[in-house]
Amino acid sequence: MNIKLRFALLFTSFVAIILLISVTAIYLLYASYRSEDYFNRVNFEANEVYRIFNEIRKPDRQVTADLVKDVHDKALFNEELFIEDSLGNTLFKMPDTAWNTMAVSRALVIKKKEYEFTDEQNVQHVVLYKPDTKLFVHASGYDRSGLSKQGTLKVILLVVFFGGLLLTAVMSFLFVHQAIKPIVLLSLQMQRTNEQNLSDRIEVKPANDEINAIARNFNAMLERLRKAFESQKSFVQHASHELRTPLAVMLSQTESALNRTCTEEEYRLILESLKEEQQHMVQLTNSLLVISQYESLEYLADWPLIRIDELLYETIAMSKRMYPGIRISFSFEHPPMNDRELMVKGNDTLLRSAFMNLIKNAFKYSVDQKVNILLETSADEVKINIKNRGPQLTLAEVEKMMIPFFRGENAANKKGFGLGLSIIDRIVALHKGRVAYKPEGKDMNVFSVTLKHHQVQ
């Protein structure tokens, strides 16, 4: 059973239950009102005949139905009425052929003074006990008009019920068809979607409902997939290009060495050149493996606490050993209030690698080989600013600087692959932080790493 039919049947069932409860309630309320109204009429008839009976009754004259009819002509349909004394003697009956047998216990009638019931033929009976005269008055009648109207109402309610049910079924199918149309389109779009048509989108209407929310979310998912595929495609193309270049150089040098006789010194130069290209490939391959590894890592809640200033001191010491001539200054924006403002949860190896790459870039692209590191703390974050003097990035370059293999104009004469900032961005994002760049003045570059400290985690 498809979802359209399921929703339509479910909606129709709910409406059917509501209609059934409604028509049943209407019918039962009307039947109760009709019965109560007719009992009142029978009761009034019994009291009226009893009053007339007492008025015309005389010791020397028997009261007959004809005498009562002379002064009372408002009779019920199929009315039967009789009056008995406490011994069961019939004092009056109307008509004369009325069957005057008490259908209920006299003791019950004496106790209640008034007793009403309906027999199997829908004849309604009222039995009265008059304590002042100790007489029993039994009146009955058949509500032909009321029962006829009740039967007509029953037919009308049945027609309304089944007609409403049929109309609801038709309307629900039409409504469900229109309501789930975006879902159908979504399903068709999912069937068509592949890496070739990720730019196709589902139409989203202005209505702010759940269906359109699903369509918007699906479109957003397609956009993310499109960007991911484009990024992956670009990554593969750049990686292939970067690998092809040193391989082509190595192949050219090897062919040149094989096609001519070289001196020992020439072979030595060729081998050194090949070694340099091989080191270049090793570095590129390692960088690609690092990026691939970081893609599969996730933030772990049980990572140990790291004191960020101590990690920076260690990184600075390593950088001074690796890059002779580098000058690094480290300072605090303002002294931290307590040690917890310097504590972050993370992987010290990954964070050290990120800071090492930032310091290396700051040193490589500086004009004075000087790197300034400024540590800021706030109520919930710790911020590390790494500054250097050198050519500043343009706005277009800032937007693309985290893309793998992208290199700005200031890197034209520098060796590298354009993977450093991509690796840094992945490491910091893994620690739920963020990396930002901003220029200061005319020649100052500032890269900032912001991390949540453990005080608010």
N, C-alpha and C positions, 0 to 999 in steps of 0.2 A: 504494500500500500504506500503510494507516494505521499509526500508531506502535504500537497494541495488537498487531496481527498481526506487525509487525516484531520487537517484543520477544519475543513468544511463539515465533516461529520461531527467533530467535537463541538463546533459552534452550534450546529443544528441541534445536537443533543441537549446542550445547555438551554437553548431557547425552548425546546420541546418540554423540558422539565418545568421551566418558568410558566409556559402556557398551560401545561397540565395543572400545575398548582393553582394558577389564576382561575381557570374555568371551573375547576372542582370547588374552589372556595366560593365563587359566585353562585354555583348551583346549590351548594349546601346552605349558604346563607339565605338564599331565596326560599329554599324548601323549609328551613327553620322559621323564617318570617311568615310564610304562607300558613304553616301548621299552627303557629301561635295565634295568628290573626283569626283563623277559622275557629280555634278553640274559644277565643273570646266571643265570637258570634254565637257559638253553641251555648256557651255559658250565659250570655245575655238572653238567649231564647229560653233557656231553662228557668232563669229568674223571672222573666217576663210572664211566662205561662203560669209559674207558681203564684205570682202576684195576682193575676187574673183569676186563677183557681180559688184563691182565698177570698177574693172580692165577691164572686158569684156563688160561692159555696153556701148552702143552707141545709139545716138538718133534714128538711122535708123534700129536698131536691138534689138529685144526682147531677153532678157536673159532667157534661158530655163534650166531645170534640166540637160538635156543631155550636154549642153555646160559646166556647172559647173562640171559635173562628168568627163569630159575630162581632167580637170586639178586638180580635187580633188576627191580622191576615198576613203578617210577615213570617212565612214559614221557610225552613231550610229545605234544600233538595233532599228528597228521600228522608225527610225528618221523621223521627220516631221519638215519642216522649211519653213517659208514664210516671205516676206518683204513687208511692206505696207508704203505708204506715210502718211502724216498727215491727209489726207482726207479719209483714209480708203481704198484707191485703192490698190489692190494687184499688186505688181511689179514683184514678183518672189515667186514661191513655189516649194518645193521639198519634195516628188515626186509630180507629176502633180495632183495626187488625194488627196493631203493633204487638210485637213479642215482648212481653214484660217480665223478662227473667234477668235478675241482677247478675252481671258478669263478674262482679268483684265482691269481696267480703264486706259485709255491712260494718263489721268492727273496724276495718281499715278506713272506710268512708267516714264513720263517726269520729275516728281519730284525726283525720286530715280535714274534715268538713267539706273538702272539694277534691275530687279525683278525676284525672284526665288520662285517656289512653286511646290508641288507634288500633283497630283490629286488622286482620289479614286482608280485608277488602278495602282498606284505606278509609273506612268509616270511622269518624272521630266521635268519641263518647265523653260526656261530662256527667259525673254523678255528684249531686249535692246533698248535704245533710243539713236540715233546718232544725236546730236545737229547740227553738221556741215551740214548734208544732210537732217535733220528732218525726218529721216526714222525710222521705227520700225522693229526690227528683232526678230522673235519669233521662238525659236528652242526647240524641245522636243525629248526625247528618253527614252527607257526602259532599265534599267541596269540588263539585264538577268543574266549575269555572277556574278555580285556583289550580287544580291538578292539570287541567288542559293547558293553562298558561305555563305551568311548570314543565310539562312535556315539550311545549313549543320552545321554551328556553333551553331545554336540554339539546334539542336538535340544532338550535342556533349556535350554542356553545361548541357542539361537535364540529359543525361546519367551520366556525371560527378557528378551532384548534387545528384541524387538518389543513384548512386553507392557509393559516398562518405558518404551519409547519412546512408546507410545500413552498410558500413564498420565501420563507427563511432559508430553505435548502438551496433554492435558485440564487438568492441574493448572496448567500455565504460563498457559493462556488465562484460567483463573479467577483466578490470582494477579495477572497483569498487569491484568486488568479491575479488580480491587480496588486495586492499587497506583497506577494512573494515574487513579483516580476523582477525586482532587483536581484533577488537570490538566484533566480533562473539565469539572469544575465551574468551574475557572478560565477555560476557553475560553468556556463559556456566559455566565459573568459578564462577560467582555470584550465579548461580542456585545451584552449588555443594557446595558452601562455607557454612560451619556451624562450631560450636565450636570444632568439631572433626578433621577437616582437615585445620586448619588455617595456616599450614606450606606449603601448595601447593602454587605455584607461576606461573604466566603467563610468557611465554618466551618473553624476551625483546631483540630486535635486536639492533645492533650498531647504526643504523640510528637515527639521532637526529630530529625526526619529532613529530607531535602532537599525532599520534596514539601511538607511543612508549612512549611518555611522559605520556599518560593516563595509559598505562600498568605499567610504573614505579611507578606512583602515587598510582595505585591500589595495587601493591605489597607492597609499603610502608604502605598503610592503613592496609593491612592484617597483616604486621609485628607489627604495633601498637596495633591492636586488639588482636593479639596473646599474646603480652606482657601484655596487660590489663587483658585478661582472665587468664593468668598464675598468674599474681599478685593477681587477685581477688580469684583465687582458693587457692593460697598459704595463702592469708589473712584469708579465711574461715577456712582452715585446722588449721592454727595456733590459730585462735580465738577459734575454737572448742576444740583444745588441751588445751589452757589456761583455758577455762571455765570448761573443764572436770576434770582437776586436783584438783581444790578446791572443786568441787562437790563430787569427789570421796573421798577426805579426810573427808569432812563433813559427808558423808554417813557412812564411816568406823567408825568415832567417835560416831555417833548416834547409830549404831548397837552395838558397844561395850558397850555403856552406857545402852542399853536396855537389853543386855544379861547378865548383872551382876548387883549386888547391890553395889552402890558406897556410899561413905561417902559424907557429905555436901561439904567438901573441894575438893574432886575428881570431884563432879558435877560442882563445881565452875570453876575448871581448864578446864573441858570439854567445858563449856559454853564460857569461855574466848577464848579458841582455836577456837570454832565455830565462835565467833564474829570476830576474826582476819581473818579467811577465808572469812567471809561474807564481811568484809571491803575490802579485796583483790578483791572479785568479783565486789563489787560496783565500785571500782577504775577502774577495767578493763572495765566494762560496760560503765562507763562514758567516758573513753578514746576512746572506739569504737564508741560511739555516737558522740564525738567531731570530729573524723576523717570523719564519715559519713556526719556530718553537713557541714564541710569545703569543702567536695567534691561538694556540690551543690551551694556554694557561688561563687560570681563573683566580679571582681573589679568594683567599682563604682566611676564614675568621680566626683560625688558630695560629696565624703568623706571629712571630715573636715581636716584642716591643723593641724599637730601635731609637736610640737618641740621635737626632738628626745632626746636631753639631759635631758629635764625635765621628759620625760617618763622614762628614765633610772634611774634618781634619785628616782622617785616614786617606780620603780621596786626593786631597791636596798634596799630601806627602808622596803618594804614588805618582801623581802628575809631575812633580818636580824631578823625580827620578827618571821618568820616561821622556820628558821634554826639557833638555838642558837649555838654560837661558830664560825659561818662563818665570815670570814674577807674579805671584798671587797674593792678594790681600784679602783678609777675611774679617768681618766685623758684624756686630748686631745693630739693628736699627734702634732698639732700646732693650735694656736687660729684661729677660723674661721674668714674670711674676713667680713662677715655680717651675720645677723640672718637667712637670706633665705637659707644659706648653711646647716642649721640645721632643715629646715622645710620639712616634707614629708606629702603626702596625705595618709590617712589610717584610719583604725579602731583601736582606742587606746586599746580596750579590747583585741583584737586578738594579737596585737603587744606586749602588756604587757605579755600576756600568753606565747608567743614565747620566750621572753627574760627571763621570769621567769623559763621556762623549761631549757634554756641554763645555767643559773646560778645554778639551782639545779643540773644538770648533772656535771657541773664543780666542784661544792662543793662535790658531792657524790663520784666522782672518783679522787679527789685530795689526795695527800699524806700529805698536810699541812693545809687543810681546808681554803685555800686562793684562791680568785678569782680576777684576774686583768682584768679590762675593759678599753680598749683604743678606743677612738673615732677619726676617721680620716674623713676629708672632702676634696673634690676635686671640680673641675669645675661643675660636673654634678651628683656626687654621694656622699653619706655619708656611711661610713663603720664602723661597730661596731665589734671590736675584743674582744673575751672573752677567757682568757687564764687561765690555771691551770697546776700544776705540778702533773704528774702521769703517769701510763703506757700509751704508745702511741699506736695508732691503726696501724695495718698492712695495706698494700696496698689493699689486698683482703677485709679487713673489711671496708675500706673507700669506696670501690665500692658498698658495700651492706648496708651501715649504714642507708640509708633512707628507706630501705624496712621495712614495719611493722613487728614487732615481732623479728627482727634480733637483736642479742646481741653479742657483742664482748667478747673476752677472759677476758678482764678486768672487765666484769660484772658478772663473774661466782659466786662470793660470795655476790652480791648485789641484793636486791629485785627490781623487775621491770618487765615490759612487753615488752620492746623494741619498744614502740610506741612514745616516746617523740620526737625523731628526725623526725619521720614521720609527726607528728603534726606540728613541727616547719617548716619543709620543705613546707608543704601545706600552712601555714599562710604566709610565706615569698613569695612563688610563687604567692599567691593571690594578694600580693602587688607589683607584677612585679619585685621582687628582687631575690636574690640568696643566698644560704647557701654554705659555703665551709669549708673544714678542711685541716689543714697542721700542721705537726710536726715541732717544733723548738728545736734545740739542741738534747739532749738525753732524756729529760723527760718533755718537754713543749708541751702542746696541745693547739692549737689555732682554735677556731670556729669563722668564720667571717660571718656576715650578711651585705649584700650590698643592699642599697635602693637608688632609684632615688630621689633626692630632688626636691622641687617644682620649683626651679629656671629654670629648663629645661623642665618642664612638660607643 
